Amino acid sequence: TTKAKALEDIQTYISSLQEPVEEGILEAWIKIYPRTSIDNAKAVRQNAHLVHGQFAVSAGKRIARYMPKSVAAWLCGLYDSDRSVVDATQTSLRQVFNTPEKLQSIRKVYQQPILEYCRDAIDKESTATLSDERIVSKDDAEAKYSRVISACVALLSSLLNNLQTEELSKYQSDYETLIRDKKLWQFASYNDAGIRRSVH
């Protein structure tokens, strides 16, 4: 509740700015955004994506240098298990990329950082790395892990489905590494239905 409220306060602050957002604030936000966008509370995830959209609008072209660090987390919001989070992500993306073509171009331009983010999630993350089980219940830790993996697999799938062959071929070895990853295919029989669905 505290985090969600804080994010609402940040939204109010950004919308009240007369000038573009300062560099220092933008840098600080980019550091916390990916983790905040996968929080267990849907209100936090929702507000994180909305705030990110506002930051991007306020920063204008300056957001481009921060996109490699934030783009995958932003697009993963489109595949969240909660509809309200998906809607918030769509709203925030539309504020910046107002045509389907512009939205498509993000996948094309930032293929490399997106692939890296997905590969790291699949290979390196676990319930223990994403959540501190001293303060988060086992079920919540499992739910967060499931959400992250499902969204990453769905995002990877969206690249394969939406990009032209010549675009995909630029990063062919990255795709091959990911698709040959045993861990990815083990998710096909994972105990969580959301992960299984994404993989299939």
N, C-alpha and C positions, 0 to 999 in steps of 0.2 A: 504494500500500500504506500509506503514511504517513497519507494523508487518510482512508482507510477505517478505519484503527486509531484515529485521532483521533476520528472520528465514533462509533466503538464506545465510546470513553472518555467522550464526552459523554452517550451513552445511559446508561451506568453511573452517571454523576454525577446526571443528572436523576432516574433511578429511586431514587437514594439520598436525595433531598431530602425533608425533613420538611415544609417550607413550600413554597408555590407559587414557581415560578421568578421570580427578580428581573427587574425591568423592563429594566435595562441589558443583561443577558444576552440577553433576548428580542429587544431592539432590534438587538443585534449579529448575532444569528442570522438575523433577517429580512433583513438586508442581504446575507448571504452565501448564503442558501438557494437562491434562483432559479438562480444560477450553479453552485452545487454539485450541484443536482439534474439538471444536464445534462452532468455530467462524463463523460469517455470511459470511465472504469472503472465497470463495472456495480455493483461492490461499493460504490463511493462513492455512486452514484445511489440504490441500495437503502437504504443507511444514512442518507442525507440525508432521504429520505421518512419513514423510521422515527423519526429524531430529531425531525423536524417534528411528527409525530403526538404524540410524547411532550411536546414543548414545548406544543402546543395543549391537551393534557390537563392538564398542570401549571398552565398560565396560566388555564385555565377561561374565563370570559366575557371576560377581558382580551384574548384572542386576536382577538376581533372587530375591534378597531381595526387589527390588522395583516393581516387577511384580504385587503383589496384588493391589497396588495403581494405576497402569497404564494399566493393561491388558484389562479391560472392555472398556476403552476409545479407546484403540488400535483396538480391535476387532470390536467395533461399526463402525469404519471407513470403514469396509467391507460392511456396509449396508447404507452408505451415499447416499443421493439422487443424487449426482453428480458423474458421471462415472470417471472423472479424479481423484477425491479423493479416490474412491474405488481402482483404479489402483495404486495410490501412496501408499495406505495402503498395498495392496498385495505385492508390491515391497519391502516395509520396513519389512514386516513379513517374506518374503522369504530370506532376507539377514541373518536372525537369525535362522529361522526354515525352513530349505531347503527341507524338504520332507512333503508330506501330513500327514504322521503319526506323525511327530513332531508337526505340526500345530494342529492336532487333540488332541495331548496330552496336549496342553495349556488349551483347554476347560475342559479337565478332571481334571487336576491338580488345576486349579484356578476357579472351579465351584462356590465355596462360595463367593469370592469377586465379581465375575461376577453377581451372583444372587443379591447380596447386592446392587450393582451399579444400576441394572435394577429396583429393588424394590424401591430404593430411588428416581430414576427418575420418576417412575410411580406415587408414593405416595406423594412425597414432592415437586417436581419441578412444576413450572408454568411459564407462559410467564414473569411474574414479577421477579421471582427468577433467571431466566437464563439471562435476559437482563435488563439493566437499561433504562426504557422507557423515561427518561429525555434526553438521548442521542441516543436512538435507536427508529426508527419508529415502530408503532404498527405492521405493516406488517412484518418487519424484525424480531421483537420479536416473532411473531406467527410462522414465517418460521423456526426460530431456535428451538423453542419448538417442532414443528412438526418433525423436523429432528432428534432431540434427542429421542423423544418417539418412532418414527418409528424404529430407529436403535436399541433401547433397546428391543423392542418387537421382532424384527427380530433376535437379538442375543439370546434372551431367546428361541425362536423357534428353532434356530440352535442347542442349547444344547439338546432340546427334540428330535430333529431329528437325531443327530449325535452320541449321547452317548449311550452306552449299558445300559440296564435296571439296572444291578448291580451298575453301576456308579451313575445313577440318584437316585437310592434308598438311597444312602448315605446322600442325602440332601432332602429326600422326604418331610419333614415337610416344608422346605423352598419353594419347588415347589408348595406344596398344598396351602400355604399362598398366594403365588403370583397368582395362578390360581383361587383362590376363591375371589380375590380382586375385589370388585365391580367396582373400578375405571378403572381397565384394560378392563372390558367388556363394560363400557360406551364408551370407545374409538371405539367400533365397529360401532357406529353411529356418530362419531365425524365429525365436518364439514370439516376436512382436509382429502383428498383422500389418501395421503401417510400413515397416521396413520390407517385409515380404512383397507387399503390393508395389512399392517403388521399384524393387529389383525386377519383379516380373514385368 
